[in-house]
Amino acid sequence: MSSAFDLFDKHNRKFEAVPYRGFHSKEDYLYCMKEDLAEWFNDMYGCALTPDTFVDQLETGVLLCQHANNILRTAREYTMKHPNMKPNVKVPLEGVQYRSRVPRGTFLARDNVSNFIAWCRYDLGIREVLLFETDDLVMRKNEKNFVLCLLEVARKGKQFGMVVPTLVEMEDEIDEEIEYCKQVDDYKAMYPQAESHKRDDPNNNMNGLKEDEEPALGMMTNHNGDLNANVTPAQPERQPPQPPKPPENKRLKRTDSRVEGLKTLDDMVRDMVEECTCPQQFRMIREAEGRYRVGDNKQFIFIRILRNHVMVRVGGGWDTLRHFLERHDPCRCRTPANGELWEIPN
């Protein structure tokens, strides 16, 4: 049946609505996120989640509510051991009531999921922008919101010493590196001479003169050839303090090393960037291990390897490098048919 918005050619053949380009890399992003979260749940609770069954297994809300109650127990133990903990950390006061062994898609399962969402909102203090709705999980309306909420739940649990997914561990490492970069900028602004400062020459003698070097004008000597002690010596240049020490990134060193012929992180980034077909190739300048400058932007981006995925830290979340390039490289930049650009909330 035709509608008023259907288009036809001169031969009365109907045009089919075809997206300009399928954004498969968006699904790749969701897949690697679910892969990381599935491994996290498996390590904590001994279940057998996979990226393909991740949403199906959590749809009943049972494991979600169990995890919420586990956070509550861990938070109580943590506050007893650390009575002087930071005041800005919101400690959950109550657990989640749920029904176990409920069939998927039933009202009881939806009630479990709803109780978990309410607990995240009121007891864990998760912002509305990072919460999901019951239908996002049960009806698969928005798996992205569900995944982002679980990551935020993991970040909250980290405050009480709980195990976190690999992506959250990498976020902590990147935050340390960002703080280090700020310290370096402050150091350079405060001690500009440190860049060109030369350390004392080890060949210098006790008098500060090299061998066979005559005393400079104004340095008077006595009849024994020694420097005149009555003459005030020139004040030595004040040495700047030691520059900030970079944080040790063990995970980056481990994943960026060549093992069994695998490419390094820098090799993977270079291969993806070189796929650019612009007359002037899209610029991505390597500043340090895992830190790059994009185009003419002065801001850094941080790239890490998550298993076999190359991930980019974007705002408050993550994206795959391929999807990131599809959104920023002019020759690869496309807009989905529905006009949606997939943003990760800050």
LUMNUKE-600517 format. One record per residue: residue in three letters; z, x, y of N, C-alpha, C, CB in turn. Coordinates in pm, whole numbers, plus 50000, padded with zeros to 5 digits. Each point is the difference from the previous one (the first is absolute). Glycine has a CB too. Example, Ala and Ser with C-alpha at 12.3 -4.5 7.8 and 13.67 -1.06 7.14 Angstrom:
<recs>
ALA507805131949431500004991150119500005009050120501254981149883/SER498035015450222500065008250119500734992350109497855011849937/
</recs>
This chain:
<recs>
MET500005008449881500004991650119500005008850124501224981749877/SER497905015050217499875008150120500974995350106497615004249947/SER502755005450138500854996750114499255003250127502095004649867/ALA498524991750246499355002150130499915014750036500834977950072/PHE499935030649858500045014250034499155008549906502284996450092/ASP497024997249810499145007649911498725003950074500954987949800/LEU498485024050164498775004950061498905000049896501305014150162/PHE497464982249882498854999349910498845007250065500794978049901/ASP498325027750017498805006250055498914989450012500625022549900/LYS498164982050136498934990450025499534993149872499305013850194/HIS501064991949692499644993749872501154991749945498435019049954/ASN502534978150133501154991649964500855006349889498664980050067/ARG501355033649930500865007049906501315003750069497985008949874/LYS503104988350060501315001950060500405014749996500664976749932/PHE499845028150183500535013550006501405000249938498635005150207/GLU501625004949711501325001649943500845009150091499074996849765/ALA502184999750250500905008250081500435012249920500814979650127/VAL498735032049915500345012649932500715009150099498014997849843/PRO503155007550124500685009350091499135012150028502234992249914/TYR497945013650205499205011650037500275011749907500014992350238/ARG501295009349725500355010549907501334996749935498745017050136/GLY501334984549733501264997549931500985011250024498794987149827/PHE502425009450214501015010250029500795003049873500154992450241/HIS499215014149662500695003149876501165009550023497884996549878/SER502045011950225501075009750023501294993150040498315016950067/LYS501614971049989501214992650029500724996449870498964990850211/GLU500285005149689500604997249871500525012849934498464980349975/ASP500865030950050500495012849950501385003050057497645008349977/TYR502534988750150501305002350064501074991649930498875004950221/LEU500864982249760500974991549934500295004949858499214980650138/TYR499785024149795500175004449861500955012049994497684991749943/CYS502105018250142500865011949992501414996850048498005014650035/MET502154975950056501344995850040500714993249884499224997450238/LYS500094993649694500614993349885500275009849886498814978950064/GLU500355031249925500225010349899501305007450026497525002349970/ASP502715001150156501225007250036501244991249983498675013950161/LEU501234973649882501144990949987500284996649853499464990550225/ALA499495008249695500204997149858500755011449931497904986149999/GLU501735026050032500695011649942501455000550046497835012549991/TRP502404983750133501364999750055500874989849925499105006750226/PHE500394981249753500744989849925500225004549855499034982150150/ASN499965023949791500135004549862501105010349984497574995449966/ASP502525013850129501035010449993501404994150017498355016650090/MET501774973249994501324994350028500474990749890499515002050242/TYR499574989849705500434989049913499395000749859500244986150204/GLY499025024349767499465001549866498994989549961502115010449942/CYS497224983650155498964990149967498665007049981501244982150131/ALA497725010349847498685005749970498954994150094500665003249758/LEU499594997850372499064994850098498825009550015501864988450122/THR496995006049904498795007650031499424994650130499535004649753/PRO499575002750313499404994650122499294986749978499745023250079/ASP499694974949802499274987649972500924988349971498145013849912/THR503044988950032500944989249966501174999350096499355002549763/PHE500635005650342501165001150089500374986650062499345023650048/VAL499704969850014500284987350067500354989149898498445006550186/ASP500874993349701500274989949898501435001149948497595000249935/GLN502875011950042501345002049945501104996450100499065018049855/LEU500664983550273501024997250103499924985750052499935024050063/GLU499094968449893499774986650054501184990649976497575003549963/THR503174998549929501144991149973501185002650092499264998949763/GLY500755012750305501095003350092501245005349932499124982750147/VAL500905017849719501215004349929500295014750028499554983149820/LEU499465025550163500215014350023500295003050147498495004949806/LEU500914987350283500275001850143501474997150031497634993850053/CYS502884995349893501394996450026500975009949933499324975850018/GLN500325028949865500825010349935500065012650085499394990649777/HIS499505013050281499975011950086500854997750126497715005849914/ALA502244982250141500824996950117501495001549968498224984250082/ASN502205010749803501405001349961500385014549969499914976749909/ASN499125031050044500255014249978500215007350132498624999149791/ILE500624997350310500205005850133501394996550053497524998650046/LEU502904989049932501334995750046501095008549934499134976650035/ARG500785025449833501015008149930500005014450051499754985349797/THR499055020350220499915013850047500535001450142498025003449852/ALA501714986550233500475000450139501534999550005497884988950076/ARG502715002949840501464999249998500635013249954499834975349953/GLU499595030849946500515012849953499825010750108499474993649763/TYR499415005950307499735010050103500974998650117497585000049933/THR502694987850109500914998050113501435003949964498544981550082/MET501835017349792501345004449959500115015250003500224979549856/LYS498715027450108500015014650002499785005650140499174999849767/HIS500154992550319499685004750135500484989550101497985013349915/PRO503314986150111500514989750093499535002050143501984998049855/ASN497605014250179499555002850137498485000450010502105012950039/MET497244978649885498534999950001499474995050134500004996249751/LYS498725005950271499394996550127500164985050028498355018849973/PRO502004977750151500234985750030498724991850005501995006950126/ASN496834999849888498754992350011499444996249864499535011850213/VAL501114992349679499544996449867500574986449962499845024449934/LYS499274966150038500434986649962500324999749851498604989750184/VAL502655007049786500454999749861499954985649950501505020250037/PRO497814977149852499974986349947501394995649957497645003449924/LEU502674984050103501334994749969500004991749873500515000050242/GLU498374993949725499934991449883498775003449917501204981850125/GLY498865014049749498875002049912499084987949999501405015049860/VAL497734984550040499024989249989500274992349871498275013350131/GLN501834973649881500114991649882498594996749950502214990250081/TYR497595011049790498674997549943500154995049857498985017850146/ARG499934977049805499944995349861499095009449921500394975950070/SER500105028849820499225009049916499174992049899501765018050029/ARG497264988549913499144993949898499344987150049501465010049825/VAL497954991050291499284988450054498505002549984501864994950167/PRO497384994949802498555001649986499355002950135500024984549802/ARG498885022550194499255003050122499394987150056499505023349917/GLY500444976350215499364988850067500824987450007497925009649926/THR503304990550024500854988150003500814999650129500125000149750/PHE500494988550273500844998650118501195009549994499304976150019/LEU501255026149862501135009149986499625014350037500934985349821/ALA497865018650141499535013450036499815001250151498875002149777/ARG500564987650284499835000150145501365000450070497844987249975/ASP503145006149967501335000050059500625014149995500294975849933/ASN499495031249959500485013949991499385008750108500314997149753/VAL498385001750264499315008050100500494996450140497985001549850/SER502214985650176500494995650130501405005550028498614979249978/ASN502255021149922501335005550018499965014950031500884982649844/PHE498195024550091499865014350028499535002350143499495004149758/ILE499564987950289499515001450138501134997450099497694993049927/ALA503094996550049501124996950089501025011450002499664975549955/TRP500585030749930500935011349994499465011950079500784992149775/CYS497925010550215499405010850078500144997650150498385004049813/ARG501444983450226500054996650142501415000950056498044985149965/TYR502945008849969501334998650058500985011049956499594975550008/ASP500335029049869500975009949952499525014350017500794983149837/LEU497915018950148499475013650014499465002650139499454999749759/GLY500314989850319499565001750138498575004850015502325004750054/ILE496804991549855498605003950010499314991550106499975007249757/ARG499224999350324499314993050109498994989849945500295020250146/GLU499484969549933499104989249958498595005249972501354983950135/VAL498205026049941498645004849984499815006849865499835002950247/LEU501265001249689499925006849871500404991149883500475021150119/LEU499834966449908500344990649893498744993449945502254995950107/PHE497874998049779498894992549942500474985749973499015021049896/GLU500054970250079500314986249967499864997949849499234992450229/THR501374996949724499984997449856498584999249946502174987850023/ASP496955005450049498624998749953499255013350002500014976550084/ASP500435032949998499355013249999500095006549863500545002650243/LEU500564994949688500185005649867499554990249891501905013550088/VAL498584974349918499734990549892498534996049998502364991550017/MET497075005650100498624995750009499035011350033500844977850069/ARG499685034649941499185012050032499304998650135499665003849754/LYS500994989650340499354998150129499975012750083500744976449995/ASN500275032049989500045012450079500865010349926499714987050217/GLU499675020049690500735010149924500425011750089498734993449795/LYS500515008950312500345011050091501384998150058497585002950055/ASN502744985149993501324997550057501105002149897498984983750160/PHE500765012249718500995001749894500265014749973499264978349899/VAL499675029850095500155014349973500735006950115497894999549864/LEU501754997250259500665006350115501484996450007497844999450123/CYS502494988349837501414996050000500785007949896499344977050076/LEU500105025149807500705007749898500225014550044498994985249824/LEU500065020450247500185013550053501155000450101497565004649965/GLU502534985150118501094999550098501344998049930498424990750172/VAL501605001549721501234998549921500425013549944499374976349942/ALA499665031750012500325013349948500565008950110498184997649828/ARG501275001550292500525008250112501444996150032497685002350093/LYS502614984749902501384995650026500945005149891499124979550117/GLY500445019949758500845004949891500235015050007499154981549861/LYS499915025850198500155014650013501225003550084497535002649979/GLN502844988850115501175002550084501295000649920498824988750187/PHE501165005449693501195000049915499855009549880500434976350070/GLY498565032549937499845010049897499194995649880502115008850074/MET497144980349936499214995249887498705007949988501004977250027/VAL498465022849851498715006449975498924992150073500785008649774/VAL498234998550280498934993650077498665003549940501405000750210/PRO497554991649820498655003449954499535013150062499484975749973/THR499495030049967499475012850048499524999050144499355005749766/LEU500044983150270499504998650137501135000950102498144985849913/VAL503025008850056501135000750093500515014350008500634976149947/GLU499355031149942500385014250004499055007750092500934998449766/MET497794998750225499045006950086500194996250146498385000649809/GLU502024987150217500284996050137501145008350059499224976849946/ASP501825025849975501115008150047499545014250033501584986249864/GLU497575019450050499495013450025499165000450128500005004449753/ILE499194985450268499164999650119500864998250125498104990449865/ASP502955001450126500894998350114500665013350038500424976149930/GLU499965031849970500565013250028498965009050068501544997749803/GLU497215001250153498955008250060499724995650144499015003649772/ILE501034983450253499804995150137501115005250091498854979349912/GLU502385020550039501125005250078499845014950025501494982349904/TYR498015024949997499765014350017498945002550107500615003949759/CYS498314988250241498955001550101500554997650141498294992849832/LYS502594997450182500624997450130500875011850043499974975449952/GLN500775030449953500845011550032499155012050042501724991749838/VAL497135010350096499115011050037499444998050140499415003249758/ASP500194984550276499494997250135501075002650105498434982949905/ASP502805012950067501095002550094500285015050013500994977649943/TYR498925029549946500245014450002498945007250084501074998549772/LYS497674997750211498925006350076500144996950149498504998549800/ALA501934989450233500164996450141501175007650064499044977449950/MET502005025149973501185006750053499855015250002501384981149916/TYR497885024249986499825014549990498515003249990502275002649888/PRO496984995950221498555002749993499705014649970499634981450160/GLN501295027849875499765014249975500125003449853500855004950227/ALA499674985949692500225003149858498685002149927502124986850006/GLU496805006450040498735001349932499445014250012499564975950043/SER500635030250075499465013350023501055010949997498234989550135/HIS502995006749829501095009850001499845009949885501524982950105/LYS498745029649924499895010649900501405004749963497745007150088/ARG502464994249784501275005149952500125014850032500034982749818/ASP501205022450180500235014250027499225008549901502274994850092/ASP497105015949963499235009049917500945008449916498145000650170/PRO501744999549698500905008149917499855014950023499934982049832/ASN498965022350233499795014250026500735004750124497804998249890/ASN502764992250185500725003950121501265007749964499094980150120/ASN501315030049966501215007549975501174993550071498675020949975/MET502474985350022501224994350054499904997550149501265011649823/ASN497984996850250499874998550144498934989950040500775023450024/GLY498584970649876498944990550031498705006850033501714984650080/LEU498185028649895498795007550029499415005249871500885006350226/LYS497834993249764499335005449884500005015250007498574979449981/GLU501145026849904499985014549998498965005350097500774999849762/ASP499605011750306499125006950096499704991650122499005012449811/GLU501774976850213499764991550117500975003950110499174980949855/GLU500355021350265500835003850112500724987850055498445018950055/PRO502774983350000500704988850062499194994350115502205010049935/ALA497874977050080499254993450107500605003450135499384981449845/LEU499835016550260500445002650135501234991750031497665005350070/GLY503355001349986501244993050031501045002049893498704983350125/MET500935022149757500965003249896500375014650016499064982549841/MET502035020450223500405013650032500635006349878500334994050241/THR499445019349739500585007649891500885011050054498034994749855/ASN502965009050068500855011150040499425013149949502024984949999/HIS498735026150021499465013049963499855001549849501035009650205/ASN499634981849718499835000549854498834991349951502465004249982/GLY496894989050110498864991649961500404986149958498865020349930/ASP502454976450076500434986749963499824990550117501635009649837/LEU498264977850132499884990150106501274999850082498444986349861/ASN501425012050267501145000050091500824987349977498725013750171/ALA502534988349788500854988449972500394992650124500845011649803/ASN499014995150314500404993450125498934990350050501365020150057/VAL497454980849887498914991250041500054987349915498555019850072/THR501454968849991500064987249927498704997949924501554990450172/PRO498535008649695498764998249923499414986150022500845016149828/ALA497864982950147499344986950012500524990649894497935010950094/GLN502314976749944500514990149906498924996549899501564990950176/PRO498795009449694498994996449899499624985350012500905017649845/GLU497874979650116499524986250005500794991549903497695007850065/ARG502694980549978500804991249916499164994949884501404993450198/GLN499165008449685499284995749881500134984849983500405022549891/PRO498474970650085500104985649972500634997749863497984995550144/PRO502664993249836500574997149867498914998349895501964989150110/GLN498455010949767499044998249892499374986250008501315015849855/PRO497394983150117499334986850004500534991149889497935010450098/PRO501844976549915500454990649894499405003649865500234981950171/LYS500545016349726499555002949866499344987849939501835016949973/PRO496954984649975499314988349943500724994949877497835008650087/PRO502144978449891500664994449880499255004149875500834980550133/GLU499895020949759499385003549872499524987449931501485020449979/ASN497224978950002499404988249938499625003449857499134991750223/LYS501825006549687499775003649861498934991349937502355007649983/ARG497624979550052499024990949940498595003950041501694981649998/LEU498135022050130498685003850048499545012949933500454988750219/LYS500485020749765499645012549933499594997549856501565012550150/ARG499144978349785499714997549860498664993049982502454998649956/THR497274991550128498774992349984498795007250059501364979150005/ASP498885030750083498885006450066499605013049931500734989850213/SER499925013749680499665012249929498894997049899502355009050030/ARG496885001249939498914998349904500565000449859498355010550161/VAL501504978449767500504999149864498854995349911502374995050080/GLU497305013249822498954996549903498704996150070501784992549840/GLY497865015150263498734997850067499964988250095499005010049804/LEU502134983350220500014988750092499825004850143501484987249844/LYS497965004450239499795003650140501314999050077497624992149987/THR502475015950117501164999050088499844988050091500335024949991/LEU500734971850079499954989050095498955002650106502424995349959/ASP497525017050092499025003250104498584998749948501655015550105/ASP498114988149769498664998349941499614985349993500335021049868/MET500624970450090499724985749991499694994150137501494998649800/VAL499275005550300499774994950135498645004450050502475000350046/ARG497205012249932498715005250046498844992949933501075022250042/ASP499044975249829498914993249929499764986050056500565013149794/MET500524979750236499844986450054499445000350141501904992249858/VAL498565017250224499525000750138498525003850003502315006450078/GLU497265002349832498625004550000499024989349955500845022749955/GLU499664965850001499124988749970499474993350127501264996649788/CYS499265007650326499564994450129498535003250023502345002350094/THR496894987949953498575001750028499684999150148499524990649777/CYS501515010050307499774999650145499285012750045502074985750032/PRO497115013650076499375012250053501025010950031498174985950095/GLN502965010049961501125009150020501124995749907499365004450243/GLN500925003949659500894996149891501394996350053498735014949845/PHE501824974850094501354995650032500975011649981499454976249931/ARG501365026250172500865011849998501374996749941498795009050200/MET501664999549710501374999549949500475014449984499624977649879/ILE501205026750214500405014050009501335002049930498765002650216/ARG501295007149695501225003249927500935008350088498754999249781/GLU502434995750245500995007050080501015007349913499704983050180/ALA500635011149708500955005949906499814992949867501675006050184/GLU499084998249714499914993649870500354985250011500575021949888/GLY498454969550087500244985650004500044994050138501225003049795/ARG498485004950309500024994850137498655002850066502515003550017/TYR496864985750036498665001050055499934993250136499055000649767/ARG499985004150312499704993650128498634993449990501415017050127/VAL498524970249910498784992249981499254999050131501084986949815/GLY497625016850182499154998850118500575007450119499244978049915/ASP500705015650202500565005950121501414995150026497715001850092/ASN502874991349812501344994850016501015011349989499284977849905/LYS501725022050180501045010349998501084997049898499535004550239/GLN500444983649704501024996349902499635005349862500554979550135/PHE500475023949789499795004749864499984988149903501125021950057/ILE498224980149831500154991049887500485008449882498174984150085/PHE502565009649827500595007049887499394994549871502155004150129/ILE497395004949786499304996449878500765005849881497774999150121/ARG502354992849776500685004449879499224995349877502244999350120/ILE498075006749767499404996049873501034991949922498505020449995/LEU501124967649967500834991549916499274998249868501034987950200/ARG499395019949701499305000649872498555004150024501524982249903/ASN497525009250074498615003750025499454993250125499695003149754/HIS501204992450334499584993450124500335009050119500374977249896/VAL498725023150201500235007250125500434989750104498275018149943/MET502974983050103500624989950085500215005450142501114990049799/VAL498795000950298500225003250140501174991850051497545005650034/ARG503375000950038501104992750063499474993350126501725016349908/VAL498354970550097499464992250112501114991250054497655000149902/GLY502765002650222501064992050060501255000249914498284985450106/GLY502165002849852501174999149916499684998849853501164989850188/GLY497575012649773499624998449860499005010449957500454975850020/TRP498725020549883499055009349941498634993549986501885011449877/ASP497124997150115498634995649972499345010949917499864986250216/THR499085010449713499255010449933499135007350102500004986949783/LEU499745025850193499175007650093498604994150009501325020649949/ARG498144974849939498654994350002499954987450087499585009249770/HIS501414982150217500044988050084500235003850146500864986649806/PHE499955023550219500245004650135498715004950065502345006349935/LEU496865001349990498735005050054499014988750021500395021849886/GLU499644968150028499104988650017500334992250127499754998649753/ARG501445002950297500404992850121499865008450127501564986849860/HIS498285026450125499985008650118498745008650013502455000349985/ASP496915002849905498755007650006498884990550042500805016249821/PRO498504986650290498984990450050498944996349898500385009450222/CYS499195000149696498934996749905500514992149881498815020650071/ARG502494979049911500584992449888500784987850047500135021249871/CYS500034977550258500844989350054499314986649980501005015750170/ARG499684975449762499484986649975501124990050026498345008549830/THR501294979350200500964989250018499804989749891500055003950249/PRO501004991949682499844989949896499414987150054501925010049881/ALA497554982050027499334987750041500934990550073498485002649806/ASN502814997550161500934990950067500595005950126500504990249781/GLY499065021950258500475006050123501375006149991498644983950115/GLU501945016549766501365005049986500005015149988500694978749890/LEU500125027850191500255014249984501405001549946498425006350189/TRP501705001249706501265000549926500965009650066498814994449788/GLU502185000550283500955008450069501335000049926498854995450220/ILE501855015849788501325001249940501024999350113499125013949805/PRO501844977250189500944998650111500825012650021500114975649954/ASN500185027450174500845011350034501474996549985498245008250158/
</recs>
